[in-house]
Each structure stands twice: as C-alpha cells, then as structure tokens.
C-alpha cells in the first residue's frame, strides 16, 4: 500500500472519528432534548433510541480505531502476522454489533404508529446490509489467515534453502 493511499485513508479515518465524536457530544444530546417533546403515546421510545444511537456510535468508533491499527500494520509491513487477527476480529464483531443495533432500532420503532412500516422495513434492510459487511470481513479474515500461513511456509522454505546453500 502506497504512502499516499495510507495518508488518504488516515485522513478519512480522522474525519470520520472526529465526526462521530461531534455527533456523540453535540447531536445526541440535542436528539435527546428533541425527543422530550414527543407525545405521551411514544415518549417511551426516547431512552431506547438515545441508547441505541450512542451504542452505534461507539461501535463505529471501535471499528475506526481498529482499522487505524491495521493501516499502521500495513505501513510497517507487519499486517501478515497473528497480531492482525485481533483487530480484524474486533472489526467483524463491531459490524455484527452495529447490525444488531439497527435491528433493535427497528424492533423498538415497529409497534404503534411512531414511524411508517416502510421505515421499519428499511431498517431491517440496513441491518441485513451491515451484517453482510460483517460476513465480508470474516471472509477477508480467512484470506488473511491463508496469507499468514503461506508467509510462514515461505519463511520455512527459505530457511531450509539457506541451510542447503
């Protein structure tokens, strides 16, 4: 991965992390304040919506930090090691958690007349898409495992060749 690509990806990660921190610090409290004015029949949705939003932001931030660590490993040339697996596992878990949170939001909003049924269906589709991203990360983890195994095999074969020579 080139230096320019690493720099560009890090700039995107910083922007996303700063944006998520802004949303967490400013926008979520404003959302909570706006939800205080809800009708009595949907006022019970305030706490779950705010909690799900905060947990979703935290899962996104965890994913961003782990991707930053993986990019650092790529820059150093150490990504094909067993140390990368923990970050990839956390990224996959973060996407699964995000999918569950989107699904939970749909469950919270489904009963009653809080939102249109199409919105709940849309949230189900988004949850499925995020779960699909988690599965893609799991497949990429398998590819990483194969690359690490091949790297170890190549190192072993080089060592044997050096002994012969």
N, C-alpha and C positions, 0 to 999 in steps of 0.2 A: 504494500500500500504506500503510495507516494506521500511525501511530506505535505503537499498541497491538499490532498484528499483528507489526511489526518487533521490538518488545520481547519479545513472547511467543516468536517464532521464535529470537531470540538466546538467550533463557533455555533453550530446548530444546537449541540447539546447544552451549551451555556445559555443560549437564548431560550430554549425550552425549559430548562431548570429555573431560570430567572422568571419566566412567565408563570410557571406553576407555583413558585413561591409568592409571586404577586397575587395570583388568584387565591391562594391559601390564606394570605394575610389580609387582603383587602376585599376581594369579591365574595368569598364565602361568608364573612360577617355581614356584608350587605345583603346577600341572599337570605341569610337567617333573619335579618331585620325585615326584609320584604315579605317573608313568609309569615311573619307575625300577624299581618293584616288579613290572613285567609279567613274564609267563612268558617263557622263552627263545625260544619259537617266534614271539612277537610283539614282542620287545624292539626289533627293527629299525625299528619304527614310531615310536619315541619322537622321534627327531630330525625326521623329516618332519612329524609332527603339530605339534610346537612351532614349527617354522619357518613352516608354513602358517598357523598361528594368529597369529604375530607379523606376518607379511606382510598378513594380512587386517585386522588392527587398524590397521596403517599405512595401508592403502588407505582404510579408513573415516575415519581422521583427516584424510587429504588431502582427501577429499570434503567433510568437515565444514568445513575451513578455506576451501575454495573456495566453498562455499555461504555462509559468513560474508561473504566478499568480495563475492559477488553481492548479498547483502542490503544491504551497505553501499552498493553502487552503486545499488540501488533507492531507498534512503533519500535519496541525493544527487541522484537523477534522472538518472544517467548510465548506466543499465543498457542503454539502446538505443544502444550505441556499440561500436566494434570491440574495445575493451578487454575487454568481457564474454566474447568468444568464447574467449579462452584459458582462462578459468575453467570455462566450460561444457565445453570440450574435455577438460580435466583431470577434471571430474566424470564424463563419459562414459567416459574411459579408466580411471578408478578403479573404476567399476562393472564394466567388462569384466575388469579385473584381479581383482576380487573373485569374479566368476563363474568365472574360470579357476582361482582358488584353491579354491573349493568343489568344482569338478570334480576338481581334483588330489587333494583330500582323499578324495573318493570312489574315485579310482583307487588311492590308497595303501591304503585300507581294504578294497578289493574282494577281493584274493586271500586265501585262507586262511579261517580261522574267527574273525578278530578281531572282526567285527561281523556281525549278521544281514544277509542280502541286501536286506531291506527298507530298512535304513538307507542302504545304498549307493544304492538307487533313490530314496530320499527326498533324498539329497544331489544326485543328478542333477536332480531336480525343482527344488530350491532354486537350483542353478546356472542352470537354464533361466529361472527367475523373475528372478534378478538380471541375467541377460543381457537379459531383456525390459525391465527398468528402464533399462539402458544404451541400448537402442533407443528408448525413450520420450524419454530425454534428447537423443538425436540428432534426433528429430522436433522437439522443443522448440527445439533449436539452429536448425533450418531456419526455424521460426516467428520466432525472434529475428533471423535474417538478413533475412527479409522485412520485419520491423518496422523494422530499421535502414535498409533500402533505402527504405522508404516515408517514414521520417523525413527522410532526406537529400533525397528528391524534394520533400517538403513545404517544406523549408528553401529549396530552389532556387526553387520556385514563389513563395514569399513574397518572396524577393529580386527576382524578376522583377516581381512586383506592386508592390513598393516603387519600382522604377525607373519604372514606368508612372505611378504616382501622383505 
